[in-house]
Amino acid sequence: MEKERLQYLNNELIGLTVAEALVFVVSAVEGKKVFSTSFGIEDQLLTHYVAPLAKDVEVFTLDTGRQFNETYEVFQRTQDKYPQLTISTFFPEQGDIATYVNHHGINGFYDSVDNRKECCRIRKVKPLQNAIKGASLWITGLRAEQSQNREDMQFLEWDDTNGLVKYNPLLHYSLKDVEAEVEANNIPVNSLYRKGYLSIGCAPCTRALLEGEDFRAGRWWWENGKKECGLHIHSDKNY
């Protein structure tokens, strides 16, 4: 999509509610539209707004094989609340998992940053590429305040790595904004969230936050520096 067209659409989104903006973007962008959910609180809020657009937006999740049981529980509760949605599940390739475990061990991601990134690549990045194949629009629950890596994002931006437009409807939401709308609409939330797990990924790589810690501190807590799994990094950036 041309840069000028993206800027025009971004300008048109100013002042719209999430529900209004989703309808506008889904109508304005041609082709296949997808929404990825990991069942975190932001994605749960977006699921509520995407549900009325079920005929136009394909919803999917990535099952890494190392999820918390609580994540599967909220998956089921979400499906029960929004029966009009079909949430497709994408899995890593068994051969990739077997090769990784045979070379690095079942928990080899603790041994080095490279090992961790490789685990993320085979369990998340490769399945994501299958999930968004052929899509022109990818809707995500990213928020600017989640990390410094995300502060320079726009509502709509060109994802050069995946060759599509990425849409971040909750970009300027605070966590309190998200929590308030989730509560007002009685939206299911992962039970771990109330226990301090504000960012929930794979069970071995996620812990509850300590008081005063950054939003993402509970993810890959044994590493220093910027930490991302590679799902939301453009080709000109490192993760």
C-alpha positions as CSV (number, residue, x, y, z in Angstrom):
1,M,0.0,0.0,0.0
2,E,1.3,3.5,-0.9
3,K,2.7,5.6,1.9
4,E,0.2,8.4,1.0
5,R,-2.7,6.1,1.2
6,L,-1.7,4.8,4.7
7,Q,-1.3,8.4,5.9
8,Y,-4.7,9.3,4.6
9,L,-6.3,6.3,6.4
10,N,-4.4,7.1,9.6
11,N,-5.8,10.6,9.5
12,E,-9.3,9.4,9.0
13,L,-9.0,7.2,12.1
14,I,-8.5,10.2,14.4
15,G,-11.4,10.6,16.8
16,L,-13.1,7.4,15.9
17,T,-14.0,4.8,18.5
18,V,-12.4,1.3,18.2
19,A,-15.7,-0.1,16.9
20,E,-16.0,2.7,14.3
21,A,-12.4,2.5,13.3
22,L,-12.5,-1.3,12.8
23,V,-15.5,-1.0,10.5
24,F,-13.8,1.8,8.6
25,V,-10.4,-0.1,8.2
26,V,-12.0,-3.4,7.3
27,S,-14.0,-1.7,4.6
28,A,-11.1,0.5,3.3
29,V,-8.5,-2.3,3.0
30,E,-9.1,-4.8,0.3
31,G,-8.3,-8.5,0.5
32,K,-8.0,-11.0,3.4
33,K,-8.1,-9.5,6.9
34,V,-6.9,-11.4,9.9
35,F,-6.8,-10.8,13.7
36,S,-4.3,-12.6,15.9
37,T,-5.2,-13.3,19.5
38,S,-3.0,-14.7,22.3
39,F,-6.0,-14.2,24.8
40,G,-4.2,-11.4,26.7
41,I,-6.4,-8.6,28.0
42,E,-5.9,-6.4,25.0
43,D,-6.7,-9.2,22.5
44,Q,-9.8,-10.1,24.6
45,L,-11.1,-6.5,24.2
46,L,-10.4,-6.5,20.5
47,T,-12.2,-9.9,20.2
48,H,-15.3,-8.2,21.6
49,Y,-15.1,-5.6,18.8
50,V,-14.1,-8.0,16.0
51,A,-16.9,-10.4,16.8
52,P,-19.6,-8.4,14.8
53,L,-17.2,-8.4,11.8
54,A,-16.8,-12.2,11.9
55,K,-17.8,-12.6,8.3
56,D,-15.0,-10.2,7.2
57,V,-12.2,-11.0,9.6
58,E,-10.5,-14.3,10.2
59,V,-9.4,-14.9,13.8
60,F,-6.5,-17.1,14.7
61,T,-4.2,-18.0,17.6
62,L,-0.8,-19.6,17.8
63,D,-0.5,-22.7,20.1
64,T,3.2,-23.0,20.9
65,G,2.8,-26.3,22.8
66,R,4.0,-24.6,26.0
67,Q,1.0,-22.6,27.0
68,F,-0.5,-22.2,30.5
69,N,-3.6,-24.2,31.1
70,E,-5.2,-20.9,32.1
71,T,-4.8,-19.7,28.6
72,Y,-6.7,-22.7,27.2
73,E,-9.4,-22.0,29.8
74,V,-9.9,-18.5,28.6
75,F,-9.8,-19.7,25.0
76,Q,-12.8,-21.9,25.7
77,R,-14.6,-19.1,27.6
78,T,-14.0,-16.7,24.8
79,Q,-15.4,-19.2,22.2
80,D,-18.4,-19.7,24.4
81,K,-19.1,-16.0,24.7
82,Y,-18.6,-15.2,21.0
83,P,-20.0,-18.3,19.2
84,Q,-20.1,-16.4,15.9
85,L,-16.3,-16.5,15.8
86,T,-14.2,-19.4,14.5
87,I,-10.8,-19.1,16.2
88,S,-8.4,-21.1,14.1
89,T,-5.3,-22.6,15.8
90,F,-1.9,-22.7,14.2
91,F,0.8,-25.1,15.6
92,P,4.6,-25.4,15.1
93,E,5.9,-28.1,12.9
94,Q,6.6,-31.3,14.8
95,G,9.9,-31.8,13.0
96,D,11.1,-28.4,14.0
97,I,10.3,-29.1,17.6
98,A,12.0,-32.5,17.6
99,T,15.1,-31.1,16.0
100,Y,15.3,-28.2,18.6
101,V,14.8,-30.5,21.6
102,N,17.3,-33.1,20.3
103,H,19.9,-30.4,19.9
104,H,19.2,-28.0,22.8
105,G,17.1,-30.0,25.3
106,I,13.5,-29.4,26.3
107,N,14.3,-26.1,28.0
108,G,17.3,-25.1,26.0
109,F,16.0,-21.5,25.6
110,Y,17.3,-20.7,29.1
111,D,20.9,-21.3,27.9
112,S,21.4,-18.4,25.5
113,V,19.5,-15.6,23.8
114,D,20.2,-17.3,20.4
115,N,18.5,-20.5,21.7
116,R,15.5,-18.6,23.0
117,K,15.1,-16.7,19.7
118,E,15.3,-20.0,17.8
119,C,12.6,-21.4,20.0
120,C,10.4,-18.4,19.4
121,R,11.1,-18.7,15.7
122,I,9.9,-22.2,15.3
123,R,7.0,-22.1,17.9
124,K,5.7,-18.6,17.0
125,V,7.2,-16.9,14.0
126,K,6.9,-19.7,11.5
127,P,3.3,-20.6,12.5
128,L,2.4,-16.9,12.3
129,Q,3.7,-16.8,8.7
130,N,1.4,-19.6,7.8
131,A,-1.5,-17.9,9.6
132,I,-1.1,-14.6,7.8
133,K,-0.2,-16.0,4.4
134,G,-2.2,-14.2,1.7
135,A,-3.5,-11.5,4.1
136,S,-3.5,-7.8,3.3
137,L,-4.5,-6.6,6.8
138,W,-3.3,-8.0,10.2
139,I,-5.1,-6.6,13.3
140,T,-3.2,-6.8,16.5
141,G,-3.6,-5.8,20.2
142,L,-0.3,-3.8,20.5
143,R,-0.3,-0.7,22.6
144,A,2.4,2.0,22.6
145,E,3.0,2.0,26.3
146,Q,3.8,-1.7,26.4
147,S,7.4,-1.2,25.6
148,Q,9.8,1.4,24.1
149,N,10.0,-0.8,21.0
150,R,6.4,0.2,20.3
151,E,6.3,3.9,21.0
152,D,6.8,5.0,17.4
153,M,4.1,2.9,15.9
154,Q,1.0,4.2,14.0
155,F,-2.5,2.9,13.9
156,L,-1.9,1.6,10.4
157,E,1.7,0.8,9.2
158,W,3.3,-1.1,6.5
159,D,4.9,-4.4,7.7
160,D,7.7,-4.9,5.3
161,T,8.7,-8.2,6.8
162,N,5.3,-9.8,6.1
163,G,4.2,-7.7,3.2
164,L,0.9,-6.4,4.6
165,V,-0.7,-3.6,6.6
166,K,-0.6,-4.0,10.3
167,Y,-3.5,-2.3,12.3
168,N,-3.1,-1.5,16.0
169,P,-6.6,-0.3,17.1
170,L,-5.6,0.0,20.8
171,L,-2.4,1.9,20.1
172,H,-3.1,4.9,22.4
173,Y,-5.1,3.0,25.0
174,S,-3.7,2.9,28.5
175,L,-3.9,-0.3,30.5
176,K,-6.6,1.3,32.7
177,D,-8.6,2.1,29.5
178,V,-8.4,-1.6,28.5
179,E,-9.4,-2.8,31.9
180,A,-12.3,-0.5,32.2
181,E,-13.8,-1.6,28.8
182,V,-13.2,-5.2,29.5
183,E,-15.0,-4.9,32.8
184,A,-17.9,-2.9,31.4
185,N,-18.5,-5.5,28.7
186,N,-18.0,-8.6,30.9
187,I,-15.3,-9.9,28.7
188,P,-13.4,-13.1,29.8
189,V,-9.9,-12.5,31.1
190,N,-7.1,-15.0,31.7
191,S,-7.2,-15.8,35.5
192,L,-3.4,-15.3,35.6
193,Y,-3.9,-11.6,34.8
194,R,-5.2,-10.9,38.3
195,K,-2.1,-12.7,39.7
196,G,0.3,-10.2,38.2
197,Y,0.8,-11.8,34.7
198,L,0.1,-8.7,32.6
199,S,1.9,-10.1,29.5
200,I,1.2,-13.8,29.2
201,G,3.3,-16.0,26.8
202,C,4.6,-19.5,27.1
203,A,4.6,-20.9,30.6
204,P,8.4,-21.5,31.0
205,C,9.1,-18.0,29.7
206,T,6.6,-16.0,31.7
207,R,6.4,-15.0,35.4
208,A,4.3,-12.6,37.4
209,L,5.5,-9.0,37.7
210,L,7.0,-7.7,40.9
211,E,5.8,-4.3,42.2
212,G,7.1,-1.4,40.1
213,E,8.4,-3.6,37.2
214,D,7.9,-2.7,33.6
215,F,4.9,-4.3,31.7
216,R,7.2,-6.7,29.8
217,A,9.5,-7.6,32.6
218,G,7.8,-10.9,33.2
219,R,8.7,-12.2,29.7
220,W,12.1,-13.8,29.3
221,W,13.0,-12.3,32.7
222,W,16.5,-13.9,32.6
223,E,17.6,-11.8,29.7
224,N,18.7,-8.1,29.6
225,G,17.9,-5.4,27.1
226,K,15.1,-5.2,24.6
227,K,13.0,-8.4,24.5
228,E,10.6,-9.4,21.7
229,C,9.8,-12.8,20.2
230,G,10.0,-11.6,16.6
231,L,6.3,-11.5,15.8
232,H,6.1,-7.7,15.7
233,I,9.5,-6.6,14.5
234,H,10.1,-5.1,11.1
235,S,12.9,-6.4,8.9
236,D,15.0,-3.3,9.6
237,K,14.9,-3.8,13.3
238,N,16.5,-6.4,15.7
239,Y,14.7,-8.3,18.4
